[in-house]
Amino acid sequence: MEKIFKRILAVLLAGTVVVTAAACQEKEPVKNLVDNKKEEEKSVNLFTPMEKSNPSAKNIARTAHEITIAKAEETLNLKVDFTTYTATTYQEKTYDDVTLDRARNNMDDFYLLNPDAIQILGSEGLLADLSSLDCAANLREIVKTANTVDGKLVAIPQEVVAHGLFINKDMFDEYHLKLPETPEDFLECCRVFKENGIETPVGANRWWLESFVLAQGYAEMYNGDNTKAEIEALNSGEAKLSDYMRPGFEFLQELINKGYVDPQKAYTYEAIEGEGPDFLAQKTPIVMAYWGAANADTAYGKPDFNMQVIGFPSSLGQMPVVSMTGYGVGAEAEHKKDAMDVLDVILSDEMLKLYADNNKVISPSKNVEVDCIDALKPLNDKINEGVYVLGSNASMKVEQWGNICLIVRDLLNGSSVDECMASFDKLQEDSLN
């Protein structure tokens, strides 16, 4: 024990000698031996539904998205940190619910936002005005219109999402049918299919039947000379939203009554997963989907027939329905300037062209054209002509995409058209209050 004590004492004394000697030496500048590069590196935080993919991943959309992010990181000498939504993490809350909560608590620098979240956060003043960005000068008018709240451009997407009717052209040719332009044309096509043994001419799901309503309700408003005034009349209550919605709901009710749509299946079917197999098996000649489904092998990218994608029937002919997600920056974000600089890189024409070429999607930039597959050319031509309706428009007080979808589900579940119109009247009344 005495030997151990002497050893400890010797060590302590040796330490004292070292410290004393160091104190007697001339002072040198303090050197931080810890690598502090990470501390000095700038970073911004993005909240998104998508995780960064593995290097070997073959998901084209994520790859193109990450290439643009990597370009921003390199150009700006910063790091974009992903905070990712997963349903299990957030106890089955929706992505929108979580996004709204995070944005209201200023938890992130910028966000990938769905249309309804853009509208809500924009109206609450929680999103920065992006109109001063260089990339904003190159945007299509459709993008500016859909993402402007109280005069501020609060979100910009990487792509414009067009929805249309996916048509088995071979089946139309077999029965000598022209592709429908108007609601009346569409009903006649369905009648012929039904009489020739096609049990359900229209494959529908619980998400996208609203596109028929939007096309018929807003065709003339968005393709006329009085769009702004009509929207102002709806926002002020001078015009009734239900008057715009009624023709589309009456059309859907007729499809149901005549057996052209199966309401029970449509109420439960998930998009593509439900009606997709019958469409690919050529049992159903008509389904509805978004642009990207025509390119995806997991959706309708490899049909065994001549497929055409056209707009929805309206009084003005085939009408694409357009919606878009968008990037928004928190108005009080901790790294607001850096986040806006990131957007200016990833939404530049150079990066948007890369994104569009990889994903074969419609670009938000008026300077970037997409080289689409033949099946999508009818839809693309209409959009290039400026013929479309907006499925989401942040300048309208009553959110469109989500609310119409929910009320269509009421119709599928047995509500009358008048009951559905009362729901729209209530939504409009609430927005005025």
C-alpha positions in Angstrom: 0.0 0.0 0.0 2.9 2.3 0.9 4.5 1.6 -2.5 1.2 2.5 -4.4 0.9 5.8 -2.4 4.5 6.8 -3.4 3.8 6.1 -7.1 0.7 8.2 -7.1 2.5 11.0 -5.3 5.3 10.8 -7.9 2.8 11.1 -10.8 1.2 14.2 -9.1 4.5 15.8 -8.6 5.5 15.2 -12.2 2.3 16.8 -13.3 3.0 19.8 -11.1 6.5 20.2 -12.7 5.0 20.2 -16.2 2.3 22.8 -15.4 4.9 25.0 -13.5 7.3 24.8 -16.4 4.6 25.7 -18.9 3.6 28.7 -16.8 7.2 30.0 -16.8 7.5 29.9 -20.5 6.6 32.8 -22.8 2.9 32.6 -23.7 2.0 31.4 -27.1 -1.2 31.9 -29.0 -3.8 29.4 -28.0 -4.4 26.7 -30.6 -7.7 24.9 -30.8 -6.7 21.4 -31.6 -10.3 20.4 -32.3 -11.3 20.4 -35.9 -14.0 23.1 -36.0 -14.8 23.1 -39.7 -18.3 21.7 -39.0 -18.9 24.6 -36.5 -17.9 27.1 -39.1 -19.8 25.5 -42.0 -23.1 27.3 -42.8 -26.2 25.2 -42.9 -29.9 25.6 -43.7 -32.6 23.2 -42.7 -35.2 21.9 -45.1 -38.4 20.1 -44.0 -39.6 17.7 -46.7 -41.5 14.4 -47.1 -38.5 12.9 -48.9 -35.3 11.6 -47.3 -32.0 11.8 -49.0 -31.6 8.6 -51.0 -28.8 6.1 -50.8 -26.0 6.7 -53.4 -27.2 3.5 -55.2 -30.9 4.5 -55.3 -32.5 4.6 -58.7 -35.4 6.9 -57.8 -35.2 9.4 -60.6 -37.2 12.2 -58.9 -35.1 12.1 -55.8 -31.9 11.9 -57.8 -32.7 15.0 -59.8 -33.8 16.8 -56.7 -30.6 16.0 -54.8 -28.5 17.0 -57.8 -29.9 20.5 -57.6 -29.4 20.6 -53.8 -25.8 19.4 -54.2 -25.3 22.2 -56.7 -26.6 24.8 -54.2 -24.3 23.4 -51.5 -21.3 23.6 -53.8 -22.1 27.1 -55.1 -22.9 28.6 -51.7 -20.4 26.7 -49.6 -23.1 25.5 -47.2 -25.0 22.4 -46.2 -28.6 21.6 -46.6 -29.8 19.5 -43.7 -33.0 17.4 -44.4 -35.6 17.0 -41.7 -37.9 14.4 -42.9 -41.6 13.6 -42.3 -42.6 10.1 -41.5 -46.0 9.1 -40.3 -44.7 6.9 -37.5 -42.5 9.8 -36.2 -45.5 12.1 -36.1 -48.0 9.6 -34.8 -50.0 9.4 -38.0 -50.5 13.2 -38.4 -50.6 14.3 -42.0 -47.6 15.9 -43.6 -49.6 19.2 -43.9 -50.5 19.1 -40.2 -46.8 18.7 -39.2 -45.6 21.3 -41.7 -48.1 23.9 -40.4 -47.0 23.2 -36.8 -43.3 23.4 -37.6 -43.6 26.6 -39.7 -45.8 28.3 -37.0 -43.0 27.6 -34.5 -40.2 28.7 -36.9 -38.5 25.3 -36.6 -37.0 25.2 -40.1 -35.5 27.5 -42.7 -37.5 26.4 -45.7 -40.2 23.9 -46.5 -41.6 21.8 -49.4 -45.3 22.7 -49.2 -48.6 21.4 -50.5 -51.0 23.9 -52.0 -53.3 24.1 -48.9 -50.3 24.7 -46.6 -49.0 27.4 -49.0 -52.3 29.2 -48.8 -52.6 28.9 -45.0 -49.1 29.9 -44.1 -49.1 32.7 -46.7 -52.3 34.2 -45.3 -50.8 34.0 -41.8 -47.8 36.0 -43.0 -45.4 33.2 -42.1 -43.8 32.9 -45.5 -41.2 35.2 -47.1 -41.9 37.1 -50.3 -39.8 35.4 -53.0 -40.5 37.9 -55.8 -37.1 39.5 -55.4 -35.3 36.2 -56.3 -33.6 36.1 -59.8 -35.4 32.9 -60.6 -38.8 34.5 -60.0 -38.4 36.6 -63.1 -38.5 33.4 -65.3 -41.7 31.9 -63.9 -44.7 31.1 -65.9 -47.7 33.3 -65.0 -49.6 30.1 -63.9 -47.0 29.6 -61.2 -47.2 33.2 -60.0 -51.0 33.1 -59.9 -51.2 29.9 -58.0 -48.6 30.9 -55.3 -49.4 34.6 -54.7 -51.0 35.5 -51.4 -51.9 39.1 -50.5 -49.7 40.3 -53.3 -46.6 38.2 -52.2 -45.1 35.3 -54.1 -44.7 32.9 -51.2 -43.8 29.6 -52.9 -42.1 28.3 -56.1 -42.1 24.7 -57.3 -39.6 22.6 -59.2 -42.4 21.3 -61.4 -45.9 21.9 -62.5 -48.2 18.9 -61.9 -50.8 18.5 -64.7 -53.7 16.1 -64.2 -55.6 14.5 -67.1 -57.6 11.6 -68.4 -55.6 8.5 -69.3 -57.3 7.0 -72.3 -57.0 3.5 -73.9 -57.1 4.8 -77.5 -57.3 1.3 -78.9 -60.6 0.7 -77.1 -61.9 4.1 -78.4 -60.9 3.1 -81.9 -62.6 -0.3 -81.6 -66.0 1.4 -81.0 -65.3 4.3 -83.4 -65.3 6.9 -80.7 -63.7 10.3 -80.8 -61.8 11.5 -77.8 -64.3 13.5 -75.7 -64.2 17.3 -75.6 -67.3 18.2 -73.6 -69.2 16.6 -70.7 -71.8 15.5 -73.2 -69.2 13.8 -75.4 -67.8 12.0 -72.3 -71.2 10.7 -71.3 -71.9 9.4 -74.8 -68.5 7.5 -74.8 -69.4 6.0 -71.5 -72.8 4.9 -72.8 -71.3 3.1 -75.8 -68.7 1.3 -73.6 -71.4 0.3 -71.1 -73.7 -1.1 -73.9 -70.8 -3.1 -75.3 -70.2 -4.9 -72.0 -67.6 -2.7 -70.3 -68.9 -2.9 -66.7 -67.3 0.3 -65.4 -66.1 2.7 -68.2 -64.4 5.0 -65.7 -61.9 3.7 -63.2 -61.9 6.2 -60.3 -60.3 6.6 -56.9 -61.0 8.7 -53.8 -58.5 11.5 -54.8 -58.9 12.7 -58.3 -62.6 12.8 -59.3 -62.5 16.4 -58.2 -60.6 17.2 -61.4 -63.9 16.8 -63.3 -65.4 19.4 -61.0 -62.5 21.8 -61.3 -62.4 21.6 -65.1 -66.1 22.3 -65.5 -66.4 24.8 -62.8 -63.4 27.0 -63.7 -62.8 26.5 -67.4 -64.3 29.9 -68.4 -63.0 31.7 -65.4 -59.4 30.8 -65.9 -59.5 31.1 -69.7 -61.4 34.3 -69.9 -60.5 38.0 -69.5 -62.1 38.5 -66.1 -60.2 36.0 -63.9 -59.0 38.4 -61.3 -62.4 40.0 -60.9 -64.2 36.7 -60.6 -61.8 35.5 -57.9 -62.3 38.8 -56.0 -66.0 38.2 -56.2 -65.7 34.7 -54.7 -63.4 36.0 -52.0 -65.8 38.8 -51.1 -68.9 36.6 -51.2 -70.4 38.6 -54.1 -70.4 35.3 -56.1 -71.3 31.9 -54.7 -68.7 29.2 -54.9 -71.5 26.6 -55.1 -72.6 28.1 -58.4 -69.3 27.2 -59.9 -69.2 23.8 -58.3 -72.7 22.6 -59.1 -72.2 21.6 -62.8 -69.3 19.3 -61.9 -71.2 17.6 -59.1 -74.3 17.1 -61.2 -72.0 15.5 -63.8 -70.5 13.2 -61.3 -73.9 12.2 -59.9 -75.0 11.3 -63.5 -71.9 9.2 -63.9 -72.8 7.4 -60.7 -76.5 7.0 -61.5 -75.8 5.5 -64.9 -73.2 3.1 -63.5 -70.2 4.6 -65.3 -68.4 5.1 -62.0 -68.6 2.6 -59.1 -68.9 5.0 -56.0 -68.1 2.3 -53.5 -64.9 1.3 -55.2 -64.0 5.0 -55.9 -64.6 5.8 -52.2 -62.0 3.2 -51.0 -59.6 3.0 -53.9 -56.2 4.5 -53.6 -54.8 6.4 -56.6 -53.5 4.0 -59.3 -53.3 1.1 -56.9 -57.1 0.7 -57.1 -58.2 1.2 -60.6 -54.8 0.8 -62.2 -54.8 -3.0 -62.7 -58.1 -2.9 -64.6 -56.9 -0.1 -66.9 -53.7 -2.0 -67.7 -55.6 -5.2 -68.3 -57.8 -3.2 -70.8 -61.0 -3.8 -68.7 -61.5 -0.1 -68.1 -60.9 2.4 -70.9 -60.6 5.6 -68.8 -58.8 6.5 -65.6 -57.4 9.8 -64.3 -53.9 10.5 -63.0 -51.1 13.0 -62.9 -48.5 13.7 -65.6 -45.7 11.7 -64.0 -47.8 8.5 -63.9 -47.3 8.2 -67.7 -43.5 8.0 -67.2 -43.4 5.7 -64.2 -43.0 2.0 -64.8 -44.8 1.4 -61.5 -47.8 3.3 -62.8 -48.8 3.6 -66.5 -45.4 3.9 -68.1 -45.5 0.6 -70.0 -49.1 -0.2 -71.2 -49.7 -2.8 -73.8 -51.9 -0.5 -75.8 -51.9 3.0 -77.4 -52.4 5.4 -74.4 -53.3 9.1 -74.8 -53.5 11.6 -71.9 -56.0 14.4 -72.5 -57.7 17.1 -70.5 -60.9 16.7 -68.7 -64.2 17.5 -70.5 -65.4 21.1 -70.2 -67.5 23.7 -72.0 -64.2 24.9 -73.7 -63.0 21.4 -74.6 -60.3 19.2 -73.1 -59.0 21.0 -70.0 -55.9 20.1 -68.0 -56.1 20.6 -64.3 -52.9 22.0 -62.8 -51.6 21.9 -59.2 -48.2 22.3 -57.7 -46.3 21.9 -54.5 -43.7 24.6 -53.8 -40.7 25.7 -51.7 -41.4 28.4 -49.2 -39.0 30.2 -46.8 -40.0 31.0 -43.3 -40.6 34.8 -42.9 -38.6 34.7 -39.6 -36.2 31.8 -40.5 -32.9 31.8 -38.6 -31.0 31.4 -41.9 -33.5 33.2 -44.1 -31.0 34.8 -46.6 -29.1 31.5 -47.0 -32.3 29.6 -47.6 -33.4 32.1 -50.3 -30.0 31.8 -51.9 -30.5 28.0 -52.0 -33.8 28.5 -53.8 -32.2 30.9 -56.3 -29.8 28.1 -57.2 -32.1 25.1 -57.3 -34.8 27.1 -59.2 -32.5 28.6 -61.7 -33.2 27.8 -65.4 -30.1 25.7 -65.4 -31.2 23.5 -62.5 -34.9 23.5 -63.6 -33.8 22.2 -67.0 -31.8 19.4 -65.4 -34.8 18.6 -63.2 -37.3 18.6 -66.1 -35.0 16.6 -68.4 -34.5 13.9 -65.7 -38.1 13.7 -64.6 -39.8 14.6 -67.9 -42.1 17.1 -66.2 -43.5 20.5 -66.9 -41.1 23.2 -65.7 -42.3 26.3 -63.7 -39.9 28.4 -65.9 -41.3 29.8 -69.1 -37.8 29.3 -70.6 -37.6 25.5 -70.0 -39.5 23.1 -72.4 -40.0 19.4 -71.7 -39.4 16.7 -74.3 -42.4 14.6 -73.3 -43.5 11.2 -74.5 -46.1 11.0 -77.3 -48.8 10.0 -74.9 -48.5 13.3 -73.0 -48.3 15.6 -76.0 -52.1 16.4 -76.1 -51.9 17.5 -72.5 -48.6 19.4 -73.0 -49.9 21.2 -76.1 -52.9 22.6 -74.1 -50.7 23.9 -71.3 -48.3 25.5 -73.8 -51.3 27.2 -75.4 -52.3 28.5 -71.9 -55.4 26.4 -71.7 -55.8 25.0 -68.2 -57.5 25.5 -64.9 -55.8 25.7 -61.5 -56.6 23.0 -59.1 -54.9 25.0 -56.4 -54.8 28.8 -56.1 -53.4 30.4 -53.0 -55.2 33.7 -53.8 -58.6 32.1 -53.2 -59.8 32.3 -49.6 -61.5 28.9 -49.7 -58.8 26.2 -50.3 -59.8 24.3 -53.5 -57.9 21.0 -53.9 -58.4 19.5 -50.5 -62.0 20.8 -49.9 -63.4 19.7 -53.2 -61.8 16.3 -52.8 -63.5 15.8 -49.4 -66.9 17.0 -50.6 -66.7 14.7 -53.6 -66.2 11.8 -51.1 -69.4 12.9 -49.5 -71.1 12.5 -52.8 -69.6 9.1 -53.3 -70.8 8.1 -49.8 -74.4 9.1 -50.6 -74.8 12.8 -50.0 -77.0 14.7 -52.5 -75.7 17.4 -54.8 -77.7 20.0 -52.8 -76.1 18.8 -49.6 -72.7 19.1 -51.2 -73.5 22.6 -52.3 -74.5 23.5 -48.8 -71.0 22.4 -47.7 -69.5 24.8 -50.1 -71.7 27.6 -48.9 -70.6 26.9 -45.4 -66.9 27.0 -46.4 -67.4 30.3 -48.1 -69.3 31.7 -45.2 -66.6 30.7 -42.8 -63.9 32.3 -45.0 -65.8 35.6 -44.9 -66.0 35.5 -41.1 
